[in-house]
């Protein structure tokens, strides 16, 4: 399975952004997809996950401003971020797990989101 993330860029605080992740290869085996992010100097952290059936989970810091969605037919997963804050600046990674757990086996290359104040 290969994952290709895109959609990052420079955004002003208060703006919105949608990140996309395209899956290829044996993507039919994927049960859960998700997004992590890594801010400068910080560890990579989970943002949200979504199962093949559409069930979502969010970390507390992502509730309210982040929306994860998935298009199984297109093999895509999305992350909408609203009301962007400078602290959202990070490299965002999509990931996938072939099991109904969250210990991702596959990772995309990351897309950089920079939020200016």
N, C-alpha and C positions, 0 to 999 in steps of 0.2 A: 504494500500500500504506500502510495506517495501522496503527500499533502502539500499544496501550494497556497500560501497565504498571500493576500493582497489587500490594498485599500488604505494602507497607512499614509501618513503625510503630516504636513504642518497645519494645524487648526488653531483658531483663536479660542480662548476660554469662552464657554457658553455655547459653542457650536456643537455640531453633531457629526458623526462619522459612522460609516458602515464598513466593517471588515468582512472579507470573504475568504473562504477556504475551499479549494477544489480538491476532491479526492479522486485518485485514479488507481489502477491496479485492481487487486482483489478487494475492492471497497465494499462488496456485498457482505463481507465477513464482519464489517464494523458494526458494533452494537451501540457504542457511545462515542460521541464527539464532543470536543470542548475547546475552551480557550484558556490559556494561561498568559500571564504577562510578567515581564521582568523590568523593573525600573533600574536606573543607574545605581550601582552599589548595593542593590537589594537582591534577595533570592527570588527565583521564579515562583510565582504564586498562582493558584487556581482562580479563575474568574467565574466560569459557568460551564455547565455540561448539558447535553441533550441526548436522550436515547433515540433509537430508531423509531420508537413509537411517539416521540414528541414530548416526553416528560423532561422537565428542566429543573436544574438546581443552580443556585447562585450563592456565592459567598456573601456574607452580610454586607460587605463594602460595595458590592455590585448591585444590590437590590434597589430598584427604583430608577436607575439611570442606564442600566445595561439590559439588552434583550438578545437572547440567543435564539436562533431559529435554524431550521434545516429543511432542505429540499432533497429528499431521497432520490427522486427521479433524476435530478441534475447532479447528484453526488456533491452537494454543496452544503456548507454550514456558514452562518453569518453571525456577526456580533454587531449590533447597533449600540452606539454609545451616545447618549444625549447629555446636554449640559456639561460639556467637557471641562475638566479642571486641570490646572498645571500638574497636579499630582497623578493624573492619568498618563502622563508621559512615560512611555515604556515601549519595549519591544513586545509585541503580542504574537503569541504562538498558538496555532491550532494543533490539536492532538486527537488521537483516536485510539480506542480500545476495542478489541474483538470480543471482550467479555462484558457482562453487566456489572462491572466494577469500575473503579477509576484508578488504574495504574497504567497510564498510556504506553502503548507499545510503539506507536508511530507519532512522529513529530514533523511539523512543517518547519520551514526555515525562518519564520518570523517576519513580521512587518512592523516598522517603526512608526509610532504615533508620537508626535511632539505637539504639546499644547502650550501656546504662548499666552502670557497674561496681559 
